[in-house]
Amino acid sequence: MAEPRVLLITSPQTDAHAAPGHPERPDRRAAVAAGVRDGATDAGALLEERDARPATLDELTRIHPASLLEALDAAAARGGGWIDADTYLAPGSADALRLAAGATIDAALAAAGGTTVAFAVARPPGHHAGVAAPSGFCLVNNVALAAAALRATGHAQRIGIVDWDVHHGDGTQVIFDADPDVCYASTHQSPLFPGTGAATERGIGPAAGTKHNAPLAPGSGDADFVAAWRERLLPALEAFAPDAILVSAGYDAHVADPLADLRVTEEGYREVARLLGGVAARRGLAGVALTLEGGYDLEAIQASAAATVRGLLEGLADRHAPR
């Protein structure tokens, strides 16, 4: 394997997306960006940093209707407000959502083009957003937009989406529920918002069998988390044979997180990332792309992001890693 490269894409301009007292706050971006740097340094990888650029209208409307974007722009221009009890708009949110989407798209394209680990430290997050419905702190679905960009540019057709956020990525699953060329795999706490993600949710129509959910009971820690990925989800992903792998990297399953009740540690994330890197390596993929989702304890998300980068690099470095 050539010298590993880590690409960090982010923008301080997204810090303008903020609401007083809200857990999805600008400090999260700085903490995770620091974690990506730590992980690259610890692993001896080459680190490149790139400013996020805004997604174009063409890129955004591959998933979301122009009417949604117009409504969000107009609301932000009026000063913002609350879309639902959890999801807000600030005056800077219209720019922030475009930068988050652009960062995630560019991370996906970079990994497809040879970057070992490409991490979009993006906010607002995206995996709860449906086609026309912001939800759960999310305005547009960043990882879905990245998948659409990979297809539109001819980089990949069959795409694996890995989601280890503590909340089920209901928006992502619904967007691709009938798409047989997207494998969605998720661990998440259950019961917990949004209440979806049962093991019986396997995709619909021609996509039946391409969606894989492993709900975890409150109190589950590293052993259950790693086992779900090692024994069920990653074997299903590898059997699907993706051309690209995207990660919805939420860190709110961490034991220190204030909003949930799982007990995963940074070592759990490192091991799952290592196993995922092994899948990517055996598939002959050059790299893996990630985008930030949840995670609200600053020390925990920095440590977990660093552990993720190290784990992925370890897994990708071994082209003959055991299953």
Secondary structure, 3 states (H helix, E strand, C coil): CCCCEEEEEECHHHHHCCCCCCCCCCHHHHHHHHHHHHHHHHHCCEEEEEECCCCCHHHHCCCCCHHHHHHHHHHHHCCCEECCCCCEECCCHHHHHHHHHHHHHHHHHHHHCCCCEEEECCCCCCCCCCCCCCECCECCCHHHHHHHHHHHCCCCCCEEEEECCCCCCHHHHHHHCCCCCEEEEEEEECCCCCCCCCCCCCCCHHHCCCEEEEEECCCCEHHHHHHHHHHHHHHHHHHHCCCEEEEEECCCCECCCCCCCCEECHHHHHHHHHHHHHHHHHCCCCCEEEEECCCCCHHHHHHHHHHHHHHHHHHHHCCCCCC
